[in-house]
């Protein structure tokens, strides 16, 4: 699990070492679609976490999620701290809103987006449902 803030250059500098790991989940992915694809091309088994930033209108995250499609995205809420305007705190149940936004971006039903994100979670962490 990597939370990267203003340090993608360091991630790319260590991409060879990251490629040796079973998987790398980027929490709150800050990069572009091109950067995400570049990590995958470098052999990093990367998963990109998207959450309420999508609901806040984060255009870069929306572009990345759209470009990657359902195959490399996991969903998060970052509860209780990732709030929308007017919220005192975030709830874990807000994941439904994230799934709905993923579905909208991918042009699929919300149930399919939820299933894809869940399957990716299990693959990323190497566990069975």
N, CA, C and O atoms as CSV, one atom per row, in Angstrom:
chain,resi,resn,atom,element,x,y,z
A,1,UNK,N,N,0.862,-1.168,0.000
A,1,UNK,CA,C,0.000,0.000,0.000
A,1,UNK,C,C,0.902,1.222,0.000
A,1,UNK,O,O,1.771,1.361,0.860
A,2,UNK,N,N,0.697,2.089,-0.947
A,2,UNK,CA,C,1.508,3.297,-1.068
A,2,UNK,C,C,0.590,4.509,-1.080
A,2,UNK,O,O,-0.361,4.572,-1.860
A,3,UNK,N,N,0.873,5.443,-0.236
A,3,UNK,CA,C,0.184,6.741,-0.260
A,3,UNK,C,C,1.240,7.749,-0.703
A,3,UNK,O,O,2.131,8.107,0.067
A,4,UNK,N,N,1.135,8.189,-1.919
A,4,UNK,CA,C,2.147,9.058,-2.522
A,4,UNK,C,C,1.616,10.465,-2.667
A,4,UNK,O,O,0.598,10.692,-3.321
A,5,UNK,N,N,2.302,11.402,-2.062
A,5,UNK,CA,C,1.927,12.813,-2.172
A,5,UNK,C,C,3.120,13.583,-2.717
A,5,UNK,O,O,4.144,13.710,-2.046
A,6,UNK,N,N,2.986,14.094,-3.934
A,6,UNK,CA,C,4.023,14.921,-4.555
A,6,UNK,C,C,5.373,14.220,-4.627
A,6,UNK,O,O,6.413,14.846,-4.425
A,7,UNK,N,N,5.358,12.914,-4.916
A,7,UNK,CA,C,6.615,12.168,-4.974
A,7,UNK,C,C,6.587,11.069,-6.035
A,7,UNK,O,O,7.255,10.047,-5.880
A,8,UNK,N,N,5.826,11.265,-7.107
A,8,UNK,CA,C,5.788,10.241,-8.139
A,8,UNK,C,C,7.155,9.994,-8.754
A,8,UNK,O,O,7.433,8.890,-9.222
A,9,UNK,N,N,8.012,11.007,-8.759
A,9,UNK,CA,C,9.358,10.809,-9.288
A,9,UNK,C,C,10.087,9.727,-8.487
A,9,UNK,O,O,10.854,8.950,-9.057
A,10,UNK,N,N,9.856,9.670,-7.185
A,10,UNK,CA,C,10.474,8.635,-6.351
A,10,UNK,C,C,9.870,7.262,-6.626
A,10,UNK,O,O,10.571,6.250,-6.592
A,11,UNK,N,N,8.576,7.232,-6.898
A,11,UNK,CA,C,7.920,5.968,-7.245
A,11,UNK,C,C,8.523,5.420,-8.533
A,11,UNK,O,O,8.836,4.232,-8.617
A,12,UNK,N,N,8.688,6.276,-9.530
A,12,UNK,CA,C,9.259,5.816,-10.792
A,12,UNK,C,C,10.724,5.432,-10.628
A,12,UNK,O,O,11.193,4.504,-11.287
A,13,UNK,N,N,11.448,6.122,-9.772
A,13,UNK,CA,C,12.847,5.772,-9.520
A,13,UNK,C,C,12.959,4.376,-8.893
A,13,UNK,O,O,13.952,3.678,-9.098
A,14,UNK,N,N,11.952,3.981,-8.139
A,14,UNK,CA,C,11.953,2.665,-7.490
A,14,UNK,C,C,11.096,1.640,-8.219
A,14,UNK,O,O,10.790,0.589,-7.657
A,15,UNK,N,N,10.706,1.918,-9.445
A,15,UNK,CA,C,9.782,1.027,-10.142
A,15,UNK,C,C,10.336,-0.385,-10.325
A,15,UNK,O,O,9.566,-1.345,-10.307
A,16,UNK,N,N,11.632,-0.535,-10.499
A,16,UNK,CA,C,12.205,-1.890,-10.627
A,16,UNK,C,C,11.999,-2.690,-9.348
A,16,UNK,O,O,11.667,-3.875,-9.393
A,17,UNK,N,N,12.199,-2.034,-8.208
A,17,UNK,CA,C,11.977,-2.718,-6.927
A,17,UNK,C,C,10.490,-2.981,-6.707
A,17,UNK,O,O,10.111,-4.033,-6.192
A,18,UNK,N,N,9.662,-2.036,-7.092
A,18,UNK,CA,C,8.224,-2.245,-6.953
A,18,UNK,C,C,7.735,-3.403,-7.823
A,18,UNK,O,O,6.802,-4.114,-7.450
A,19,UNK,N,N,8.362,-3.586,-8.974
A,19,UNK,CA,C,7.975,-4.670,-9.884
A,19,UNK,C,C,8.253,-6.045,-9.285
A,19,UNK,O,O,7.690,-7.040,-9.741
A,20,UNK,N,N,9.100,-6.115,-8.287
A,20,UNK,CA,C,9.399,-7.405,-7.637
A,20,UNK,C,C,8.369,-7.780,-6.573
A,20,UNK,O,O,8.359,-8.911,-6.088
A,21,UNK,N,N,7.507,-6.835,-6.213
A,21,UNK,CA,C,6.484,-7.110,-5.207
A,21,UNK,C,C,5.290,-7.822,-5.836
A,21,UNK,O,O,5.010,-7.642,-7.021
A,22,UNK,N,N,4.585,-8.634,-5.039
A,22,UNK,CA,C,3.400,-9.319,-5.593
A,22,UNK,C,C,2.357,-8.335,-6.115
A,22,UNK,O,O,1.721,-8.602,-7.134
A,23,UNK,N,N,2.172,-7.222,-5.446
A,23,UNK,CA,C,1.277,-6.168,-5.930
A,23,UNK,C,C,1.524,-4.892,-5.136
A,23,UNK,O,O,2.053,-4.914,-4.025
A,24,UNK,N,N,1.125,-3.790,-5.739
A,24,UNK,CA,C,1.261,-2.479,-5.107
A,24,UNK,C,C,-0.069,-1.752,-5.285
A,24,UNK,O,O,-0.538,-1.556,-6.406
A,25,UNK,N,N,-0.667,-1.356,-4.168
A,25,UNK,CA,C,-1.920,-0.601,-4.211
A,25,UNK,C,C,-1.588,0.858,-3.948
A,25,UNK,O,O,-1.003,1.195,-2.918
A,26,UNK,N,N,-1.959,1.713,-4.874
A,26,UNK,CA,C,-1.738,3.145,-4.709
A,26,UNK,C,C,-3.008,3.770,-4.142
A,26,UNK,O,O,-3.994,3.970,-4.852
A,27,UNK,N,N,-2.959,4.069,-2.863
A,27,UNK,CA,C,-4.075,4.692,-2.156
A,27,UNK,C,C,-4.172,6.154,-2.572
A,27,UNK,O,O,-3.187,6.890,-2.526
A,28,UNK,N,N,-5.372,6.567,-2.978
A,28,UNK,CA,C,-5.553,7.958,-3.374
A,28,UNK,C,C,-4.639,8.345,-4.522
A,28,UNK,O,O,-3.957,9.368,-4.456
A,29,UNK,N,N,-4.621,7.552,-5.557
A,29,UNK,CA,C,-3.712,7.765,-6.697
A,29,UNK,C,C,-3.703,9.227,-7.150
A,29,UNK,O,O,-4.748,9.781,-7.493
A,30,UNK,N,N,-2.511,9.855,-7.149
A,30,UNK,CA,C,-2.430,11.270,-7.525
A,30,UNK,C,C,-2.021,11.513,-8.972
A,30,UNK,O,O,-1.994,12.658,-9.422
A,31,UNK,N,N,-1.704,10.459,-9.701
A,31,UNK,CA,C,-1.108,10.635,-11.010
A,31,UNK,C,C,-2.102,10.657,-12.156
A,31,UNK,O,O,-3.318,10.619,-11.965
A,32,UNK,N,N,-1.546,10.720,-13.337
A,32,UNK,CA,C,-2.327,10.778,-14.569
A,32,UNK,C,C,-2.538,9.370,-15.120
A,32,UNK,O,O,-1.916,8.418,-14.649
A,33,UNK,N,N,-3.415,9.237,-16.116
A,33,UNK,CA,C,-3.566,7.937,-16.773
A,33,UNK,C,C,-2.259,7.458,-17.409
A,33,UNK,O,O,-1.950,6.267,-17.365
A,34,UNK,N,N,-1.504,8.365,-17.991
A,34,UNK,CA,C,-0.233,7.994,-18.632
A,34,UNK,C,C,0.743,7.444,-17.581
A,34,UNK,O,O,1.442,6.464,-17.835
A,35,UNK,N,N,0.786,8.072,-16.416
A,35,UNK,CA,C,1.685,7.607,-15.360
A,35,UNK,C,C,1.244,6.237,-14.838
A,35,UNK,O,O,2.084,5.382,-14.560
A,36,UNK,N,N,-0.050,6.027,-14.704
A,36,UNK,CA,C,-0.550,4.733,-14.261
A,36,UNK,C,C,-0.173,3.649,-15.269
A,36,UNK,O,O,0.336,2.594,-14.889
A,37,UNK,N,N,-0.419,3.907,-16.537
A,37,UNK,CA,C,-0.075,2.938,-17.586
A,37,UNK,C,C,1.431,2.690,-17.636
A,37,UNK,O,O,1.867,1.565,-17.879
A,38,UNK,N,N,2.216,3.723,-17.409
A,38,UNK,CA,C,3.669,3.580,-17.424
A,38,UNK,C,C,4.146,2.638,-16.325
A,38,UNK,O,O,5.034,1.818,-16.557
A,39,UNK,N,N,3.572,2.743,-15.145
A,39,UNK,CA,C,3.943,1.816,-14.067
A,39,UNK,C,C,3.603,0.377,-14.443
A,39,UNK,O,O,4.390,-0.537,-14.197
A,40,UNK,N,N,2.432,0.181,-15.037
A,40,UNK,CA,C,2.052,-1.161,-15.465
A,40,UNK,C,C,3.015,-1.693,-16.530
A,40,UNK,O,O,3.400,-2.862,-16.495
A,41,UNK,N,N,3.399,-0.836,-17.474
A,41,UNK,CA,C,4.335,-1.243,-18.530
A,41,UNK,C,C,5.713,-1.564,-17.978
A,41,UNK,O,O,6.457,-2.342,-18.575
A,42,UNK,N,N,6.059,-0.968,-16.840
A,42,UNK,CA,C,7.343,-1.254,-16.199
A,42,UNK,C,C,7.300,-2.534,-15.366
A,42,UNK,O,O,8.274,-2.883,-14.698
A,43,UNK,N,N,6.175,-3.221,-15.412
A,43,UNK,CA,C,6.066,-4.502,-14.721
A,43,UNK,C,C,5.568,-4.423,-13.289
A,43,UNK,O,O,5.575,-5.424,-12.573
A,44,UNK,N,N,5.137,-3.248,-12.866
A,44,UNK,CA,C,4.592,-3.113,-11.519
A,44,UNK,C,C,3.158,-3.637,-11.541
A,44,UNK,O,O,2.332,-3.170,-12.325
A,45,UNK,N,N,2.869,-4.601,-10.684
A,45,UNK,CA,C,1.505,-5.125,-10.560
A,45,UNK,C,C,0.712,-4.123,-9.733
A,45,UNK,O,O,0.426,-4.350,-8.557
A,46,UNK,N,N,0.368,-3.028,-10.364
A,46,UNK,CA,C,-0.216,-1.881,-9.673
A,46,UNK,C,C,-1.736,-1.897,-9.723
A,46,UNK,O,O,-2.358,-2.304,-10.704
A,47,UNK,N,N,-2.298,-1.435,-8.618
A,47,UNK,CA,C,-3.736,-1.254,-8.467
A,47,UNK,C,C,-3.939,0.182,-8.018
A,47,UNK,O,O,-3.184,0.688,-7.187
A,48,UNK,N,N,-4.940,0.831,-8.554
A,48,UNK,CA,C,-5.131,2.252,-8.313
A,48,UNK,C,C,-6.440,2.465,-7.571
A,48,UNK,O,O,-7.517,2.128,-8.065
A,49,UNK,N,N,-6.326,3.023,-6.392
A,49,UNK,CA,C,-7.478,3.210,-5.519
A,49,UNK,C,C,-8.146,4.546,-5.794
A,49,UNK,O,O,-7.496,5.591,-5.842
A,50,UNK,N,N,-9.454,4.487,-5.974
A,50,UNK,CA,C,-10.240,5.695,-6.238
A,50,UNK,C,C,-11.361,5.767,-5.219
A,50,UNK,O,O,-12.003,4.765,-4.902
A,51,UNK,N,N,-11.581,6.960,-4.718
A,51,UNK,CA,C,-12.611,7.135,-3.706
A,51,UNK,C,C,-13.406,8.395,-3.897
A,51,UNK,O,O,-13.804,8.747,-5.008
A,52,UNK,N,N,-13.631,9.071,-2.783
A,52,UNK,CA,C,-14.508,10.224,-2.801
A,52,UNK,C,C,-13.924,11.405,-3.566
A,52,UNK,O,O,-14.627,12.384,-3.818
A,53,UNK,N,N,-12.651,11.328,-3.937
A,53,UNK,CA,C,-12.093,12.327,-4.842
A,53,UNK,C,C,-12.882,12.370,-6.143
A,53,UNK,O,O,-13.045,13.431,-6.745
A,54,UNK,N,N,-13.374,11.200,-6.577
A,54,UNK,CA,C,-14.229,11.163,-7.767
A,54,UNK,C,C,-15.496,11.977,-7.556
A,54,UNK,O,O,-15.967,12.663,-8.463
A,55,UNK,N,N,-16.036,11.893,-6.351
A,55,UNK,CA,C,-17.275,12.611,-6.039
A,55,UNK,C,C,-17.035,14.106,-5.870
A,55,UNK,O,O,-17.955,14.914,-5.990
A,56,UNK,N,N,-15.794,14.455,-5.591
A,56,UNK,CA,C,-15.420,15.871,-5.471
A,56,UNK,C,C,-15.118,16.492,-6.834
A,56,UNK,O,O,-14.907,17.700,-6.941
A,57,UNK,N,N,-15.099,15.663,-7.864
A,57,UNK,CA,C,-14.840,16.171,-9.203
A,57,UNK,C,C,-13.381,16.193,-9.610
A,57,UNK,O,O,-12.996,16.968,-10.486
A,58,UNK,N,N,-12.558,15.351,-8.988
A,58,UNK,CA,C,-11.134,15.273,-9.335
A,58,UNK,C,C,-11.005,14.790,-10.780
A,58,UNK,O,O,-11.179,13.605,-11.064
A,59,UNK,N,N,-10.702,15.709,-11.679
A,59,UNK,CA,C,-10.664,15.392,-13.109
A,59,UNK,C,C,-9.552,14.420,-13.474
A,59,UNK,O,O,-9.756,13.528,-14.298
A,60,UNK,N,N,-8.377,14.578,-12.871
A,60,UNK,CA,C,-7.268,13.670,-13.165
A,60,UNK,C,C,-7.609,12.247,-12.732
A,60,UNK,O,O,-7.357,11.295,-13.471
A,61,UNK,N,N,-8.175,12.102,-11.551
A,61,UNK,CA,C,-8.566,10.772,-11.076
A,61,UNK,C,C,-9.651,10.187,-11.965
A,61,UNK,O,O,-9.612,8.998,-12.280
A,62,UNK,N,N,-10.603,10.988,-12.368
A,62,UNK,CA,C,-11.664,10.510,-13.267
A,62,UNK,C,C,-11.089,10.041,-14.597
A,62,UNK,O,O,-11.504,9.009,-15.124
A,63,UNK,N,N,-10.136,10.794,-15.143
A,63,UNK,CA,C,-9.501,10.389,-16.406
A,63,UNK,C,C,-8.742,9.077,-16.236
A,63,UNK,O,O,-8.792,8.209,-17.107
A,64,UNK,N,N,-8.036,8.935,-15.109
A,64,UNK,CA,C,-7.278,7.707,-14.869
A,64,UNK,C,C,-8.210,6.512,-14.751
A,64,UNK,O,O,-7.981,5.477,-15.375
A,65,UNK,N,N,-9.260,6.654,-13.953
A,65,UNK,CA,C,-10.221,5.563,-13.760
A,65,UNK,C,C,-10.867,5.179,-15.086
A,65,UNK,O,O,-11.047,3.997,-15.376
A,66,UNK,N,N,-11.212,6.173,-15.882
A,66,UNK,CA,C,-11.823,5.905,-17.180
A,66,UNK,C,C,-10.845,5.180,-18.102
A,66,UNK,O,O,-11.215,4.213,-18.769
A,67,UNK,N,N,-9.608,5.645,-18.138
A,67,UNK,CA,C,-8.605,5.036,-19.018
A,67,UNK,C,C,-8.268,3.604,-18.608
A,67,UNK,O,O,-8.110,2.730,-19.461
A,68,UNK,N,N,-8.161,3.369,-17.312
A,68,UNK,CA,C,-7.812,2.024,-16.838
A,68,UNK,C,C,-8.963,1.045,-16.988
A,68,UNK,O,O,-8.744,-0.152,-17.175
A,69,UNK,N,N,-10.183,1.545,-16.908
A,69,UNK,CA,C,-11.333,0.651,-16.935
A,69,UNK,C,C,-11.397,-0.180,-15.662
A,69,UNK,O,O,-10.631,0.054,-14.727
A,70,UNK,N,N,-12.294,-1.137,-15.622
A,70,UNK,CA,C,-12.515,-1.903,-14.394
A,70,UNK,C,C,-11.393,-2.866,-14.008
A,70,UNK,O,O,-11.462,-3.472,-12.939
A,71,UNK,N,N,-10.384,-3.025,-14.822
A,71,UNK,CA,C,-9.397,-4.085,-14.562
A,71,UNK,C,C,-8.338,-3.756,-13.513
A,71,UNK,O,O,-7.709,-4.680,-12.999
A,72,UNK,N,N,-8.108,-2.493,-13.170
A,72,UNK,CA,C,-7.005,-2.133,-12.260
A,72,UNK,C,C,-7.402,-1.162,-11.163
A,72,UNK,O,O,-6.532,-0.570,-10.525
A,73,UNK,N,N,-8.694,-0.984,-10.930
A,73,UNK,CA,C,-9.151,0.004,-9.959
A,73,UNK,C,C,-9.770,-0.693,-8.755
A,73,UNK,O,O,-10.558,-1.628,-8.898
A,74,UNK,N,N,-9.405,-0.231,-7.581
A,74,UNK,CA,C,-10.076,-0.630,-6.347
A,74,UNK,C,C,-10.753,0.615,-5.778
A,74,UNK,O,O,-10.353,1.742,-6.069
A,75,UNK,N,N,-11.776,0.395,-4.969
A,75,UNK,CA,C,-12.559,1.512,-4.436
A,75,UNK,C,C,-12.263,1.720,-2.957
A,75,UNK,O,O,-11.934,0.778,-2.237
A,76,UNK,N,N,-12.386,2.964,-2.519
A,76,UNK,CA,C,-12.156,3.320,-1.125
A,76,UNK,C,C,-13.056,4.488,-0.748
A,76,UNK,O,O,-13.622,5.159,-1.612
A,77,UNK,N,N,-13.179,4.720,0.554
A,77,UNK,CA,C,-13.878,5.917,1.029
A,77,UNK,C,C,-12.941,6.796,1.841
A,77,UNK,O,O,-13.163,8.002,1.959
A,78,UNK,N,N,-11.900,6.203,2.399
A,78,UNK,CA,C,-10.984,6.896,3.299
A,78,UNK,C,C,-11.749,7.450,4.509
A,78,UNK,O,O,-11.398,8.481,5.081
A,79,UNK,N,N,-12.810,6.716,4.869
A,79,UNK,CA,C,-13.633,7.116,6.026
A,79,UNK,C,C,-12.790,7.056,7.299
A,79,UNK,O,O,-11.960,6.158,7.440
A,80,UNK,N,N,-12.980,7.958,8.194
A,80,UNK,CA,C,-14.012,8.990,8.239
A,80,UNK,C,C,-13.546,10.348,7.728
A,80,UNK,O,O,-14.286,11.326,7.834
A,81,UNK,N,N,-12.335,10.430,7.176
A,81,UNK,CA,C,-11.736,11.746,6.934
A,81,UNK,C,C,-11.945,12.317,5.546
A,81,UNK,O,O,-11.785,13.526,5.378
A,82,UNK,N,N,-12.283,11.544,4.560
A,82,UNK,CA,C,-12.478,12.065,3.204
A,82,UNK,C,C,-13.934,12.516,3.076
A,82,UNK,O,O,-14.819,11.719,2.764
A,83,UNK,N,N,-14.159,13.773,3.316
A,83,UNK,CA,C,-15.523,14.286,3.318
A,83,UNK,C,C,-15.814,15.112,2.072
A,83,UNK,O,O,-14.916,15.631,1.408
A,84,UNK,N,N,-17.082,15.208,1.792
A,84,UNK,CA,C,-17.563,16.122,0.773
A,84,UNK,C,C,-18.015,17.393,1.477
A,84,UNK,O,O,-18.226,17.386,2.690
A,85,UNK,N,N,-18.162,18.460,0.745
A,85,UNK,CA,C,-18.593,19.730,1.335
A,85,UNK,C,C,-19.891,19.515,2.124
A,85,UNK,O,O,-20.859,18.944,1.622
A,86,UNK,N,N,-19.880,19.986,3.357
A,86,UNK,CA,C,-21.053,19.894,4.205
A,86,UNK,C,C,-21.103,18.642,5.068
A,86,UNK,O,O,-21.962,18.543,5.945
A,87,UNK,N,N,-20.219,17.695,4.849
A,87,UNK,CA,C,-20.198,16.484,5.664
A,87,UNK,C,C,-19.262,16.670,6.848
A,87,UNK,O,O,-18.169,17.216,6.701
A,88,UNK,N,N,-19.687,16.219,8.013
A,88,UNK,CA,C,-18.817,16.259,9.190
A,88,UNK,C,C,-17.766,15.161,9.110
A,88,UNK,O,O,-16.622,15.345,9.525
A,89,UNK,N,N,-18.169,14.031,8.576
A,89,UNK,CA,C,-17.255,12.912,8.396
A,89,UNK,C,C,-17.827,11.994,7.330
A,89,UNK,O,O,-18.989,12.113,6.942
A,90,UNK,N,N,-17.000,11.088,6.869
A,90,UNK,CA,C,-17.376,10.151,5.834
A,90,UNK,C,C,-17.736,8.815,6.478
A,90,UNK,O,O,-17.197,8.463,7.528
A,91,UNK,N,N,-18.631,8.084,5.860
A,91,UNK,CA,C,-19.044,6.780,6.359
A,91,UNK,C,C,-18.530,5.674,5.441
A,91,UNK,O,O,-18.397,5.892,4.237
A,92,UNK,N,N,-18.237,4.496,5.984
A,92,UNK,CA,C,-17.850,3.378,5.119
A,92,UNK,C,C,-18.926,3.067,4.066
A,92,UNK,O,O,-18.605,2.619,2.966
A,93,UNK,N,N,-20.192,3.303,4.404
A,93,UNK,CA,C,-21.268,3.029,3.444
A,93,UNK,C,C,-21.215,3.949,2.221
A,93,UNK,O,O,-21.895,3.694,1.226
A,94,UNK,N,N,-20.415,5.012,2.288
A,94,UNK,CA,C,-20.241,5.897,1.131
A,94,UNK,C,C,-19.597,5.182,-0.045
A,94,UNK,O,O,-19.541,5.719,-1.152
A,95,UNK,N,N,-19.114,3.975,0.194
A,95,UNK,CA,C,-18.512,3.196,-0.889
A,95,UNK,C,C,-19.528,2.988,-2.015
A,95,UNK,O,O,-19.155,2.869,-3.182
A,96,UNK,N,N,-20.803,2.946,-1.659
A,96,UNK,CA,C,-21.848,2.793,-2.693
A,96,UNK,C,C,-21.833,3.975,-3.670
A,96,UNK,O,O,-22.040,3.801,-4.871
A,97,UNK,N,N,-21.589,5.161,-3.145
A,97,UNK,CA,C,-21.505,6.347,-4.008
A,97,UNK,C,C,-20.296,6.270,-4.930
A,97,UNK,O,O,-20.356,6.672,-6.092
A,98,UNK,N,N,-19.195,5.746,-4.392
A,98,UNK,CA,C,-17.984,5.587,-5.203
A,98,UNK,C,C,-18.242,4.567,-6.307
A,98,UNK,O,O,-17.881,4.794,-7.462
A,99,UNK,N,N,-18.867,3.443,-5.954
A,99,UNK,CA,C,-19.185,2.430,-6.972
A,99,UNK,C,C,-20.093,3.007,-8.048
A,99,UNK,O,O,-19.917,2.716,-9.231
A,100,UNK,N,N,-21.054,3.817,-7.650
A,100,UNK,CA,C,-21.958,4.429,-8.632
A,100,UNK,C,C,-21.204,5.362,-9.576
A,100,UNK,O,O,-21.493,5.407,-10.771
A,101,UNK,N,N,-20.239,6.105,-9.037
A,101,UNK,CA,C,-19.444,6.996,-9.895
A,101,UNK,C,C,-18.533,6.195,-10.817
A,101,UNK,O,O,-18.372,6.550,-11.985
A,102,UNK,N,N,-17.937,5.120,-10.308
A,102,UNK,CA,C,-17.135,4.251,-11.168
A,102,UNK,C,C,-17.993,3.713,-12.301
A,102,UNK,O,O,-17.577,3.715,-13.459
A,103,UNK,N,N,-19.185,3.254,-11.968
A,103,UNK,CA,C,-20.092,2.712,-12.976
A,103,UNK,C,C,-20.412,3.754,-14.046
A,103,UNK,O,O,-20.451,3.449,-15.238
A,104,UNK,N,N,-20.636,4.975,-13.604
A,104,UNK,CA,C,-20.933,6.052,-14.543
A,104,UNK,C,C,-19.762,6.298,-15.487
A,104,UNK,O,O,-19.949,6.459,-16.693
A,105,UNK,N,N,-18.568,6.323,-14.934
A,105,UNK,CA,C,-17.377,6.562,-15.756
A,105,UNK,C,C,-17.121,5.418,-16.737
A,105,UNK,O,O,-16.653,5.643,-17.852
A,106,UNK,N,N,-17.428,4.202,-16.321
A,106,UNK,CA,C,-17.183,3.031,-17.161
A,106,UNK,C,C,-18.359,2.671,-18.054
A,106,UNK,O,O,-18.225,1.837,-18.950
A,107,UNK,N,N,-19.510,3.291,-17.819
A,107,UNK,CA,C,-20.685,2.985,-18.629
A,107,UNK,C,C,-21.252,1.604,-18.365
A,107,UNK,O,O,-21.725,0.937,-19.286
A,108,UNK,N,N,-21.206,1.169,-17.111
A,108,UNK,CA,C,-21.727,-0.150,-16.735
A,108,UNK,C,C,-22.647,0.021,-15.519
A,108,UNK,O,O,-22.626,1.071,-14.876
A,109,UNK,N,N,-23.448,-0.991,-15.201
A,109,UNK,CA,C,-24.284,-0.910,-14.002
A,109,UNK,C,C,-23.440,-0.853,-12.723
A,109,UNK,O,O,-22.328,-1.380,-12.673
A,110,UNK,N,N,-23.982,-0.212,-11.709
A,110,UNK,CA,C,-23.270,-0.065,-10.433
A,110,UNK,C,C,-22.884,-1.417,-9.838
A,110,UNK,O,O,-21.815,-1.546,-9.240
A,111,UNK,N,N,-23.737,-2.417,-9.995
A,111,UNK,CA,C,-23.431,-3.751,-9.456
A,111,UNK,C,C,-22.176,-4.331,-10.111
A,111,UNK,O,O,-21.373,-4.987,-9.447
A,112,UNK,N,N,-22.011,-4.091,-11.403
A,112,UNK,CA,C,-20.822,-4.579,-12.103
A,112,UNK,C,C,-19.570,-3.832,-11.646
A,112,UNK,O,O,-18.508,-4.433,-11.488
A,113,UNK,N,N,-19.697,-2.543,-11.438
A,113,UNK,CA,C,-18.555,-1.767,-10.948
A,113,UNK,C,C,-18.152,-2.247,-9.560
A,113,UNK,O,O,-16.964,-2.398,-9.273
A,114,UNK,N,N,-19.133,-2.486,-8.700
A,114,UNK,CA,C,-18.851,-2.996,-7.359
A,114,UNK,C,C,-18.168,-4.354,-7.430
A,114,UNK,O,O,-17.186,-4.594,-6.726
A,115,UNK,N,N,-18.677,-5.237,-8.269
A,115,UNK,CA,C,-18.086,-6.575,-8.409
A,115,UNK,C,C,-16.653,-6.498,-8.934
A,115,UNK,O,O,-15.782,-7.238,-8.476
A,116,UNK,N,N,-16.411,-5.614,-9.885
A,116,UNK,CA,C,-15.056,-5.462,-10.439
A,116,UNK,C,C,-14.100,-4.942,-9.380
A,116,UNK,O,O,-13.001,-5.472,-9.225
A,117,UNK,N,N,-14.509,-3.902,-8.645
A,117,UNK,CA,C,-13.652,-3.337,-7.600
A,117,UNK,C,C,-13.374,-4.368,-6.514
A,117,UNK,O,O,-12.257,-4.451,-6.003
A,118,UNK,N,N,-14.393,-5.155,-6.159
A,118,UNK,CA,C,-14.200,-6.183,-5.132
A,118,UNK,C,C,-13.249,-7.275,-5.616
A,118,UNK,O,O,-12.359,-7.695,-4.875
A,119,UNK,N,N,-13.428,-7.731,-6.839
A,119,UNK,CA,C,-12.539,-8.755,-7.396
A,119,UNK,C,C,-11.103,-8.238,-7.458
A,119,UNK,O,O,-10.163,-8.978,-7.170
A,120,UNK,N,N,-10.932,-6.977,-7.831
A,120,UNK,CA,C,-9.593,-6.382,-7.880
A,120,UNK,C,C,-8.967,-6.335,-6.491
A,120,UNK,O,O,-7.770,-6.579,-6.340
A,121,UNK,N,N,-9.768,-6.022,-5.480
A,121,UNK,CA,C,-9.273,-6.023,-4.100
A,121,UNK,C,C,-8.697,-7.392,-3.752
A,121,UNK,O,O,-7.583,-7.486,-3.236
A,122,UNK,N,N,-9.449,-8.445,-4.031
A,122,UNK,CA,C,-8.978,-9.783,-3.704
A,122,UNK,C,C,-7.710,-10.138,-4.476
A,122,UNK,O,O,-6.802,-10.757,-3.922
A,123,UNK,N,N,-7.640,-9.751,-5.751
A,123,UNK,CA,C,-6.423,-10.003,-6.542
A,123,UNK,C,C,-5.255,-9.196,-6.019
A,123,UNK,O,O,-4.146,-9.716,-5.901
A,124,UNK,N,N,-5.485,-7.943,-5.708
A,124,UNK,CA,C,-4.404,-7.072,-5.253
A,124,UNK,C,C,-3.791,-7.577,-3.950
A,124,UNK,O,O,-2.574,-7.526,-3.768
A,125,UNK,N,N,-4.625,-8.055,-3.059
A,125,UNK,CA,C,-4.123,-8.493,-1.750
A,125,UNK,C,C,-3.886,-9.998,-1.680
A,125,UNK,O,O,-3.484,-10.517,-0.639
A,126,UNK,N,N,-4.134,-10.695,-2.781
A,126,UNK,CA,C,-3.836,-12.117,-2.842
A,126,UNK,C,C,-4.657,-12.958,-1.871
A,126,UNK,O,O,-4.166,-13.936,-1.307
A,127,UNK,N,N,-5.909,-12.564,-1.686
A,127,UNK,CA,C,-6.787,-13.324,-0.800
A,127,UNK,C,C,-8.006,-13.791,-1.570
A,127,UNK,O,O,-8.323,-13.274,-2.641
A,128,UNK,N,N,-8.688,-14.786,-1.000
A,128,UNK,CA,C,-9.902,-15.319,-1.623
A,128,UNK,C,C,-11.131,-14.701,-0.980
A,128,UNK,O,O,-11.117,-14.342,0.197
A,129,UNK,N,N,-12.194,-14.582,-1.765
A,129,UNK,CA,C,-13.442,-14.050,-1.193
A,129,UNK,C,C,-14.026,-14.981,-0.128
A,129,UNK,O,O,-15.071,-14.681,0.449
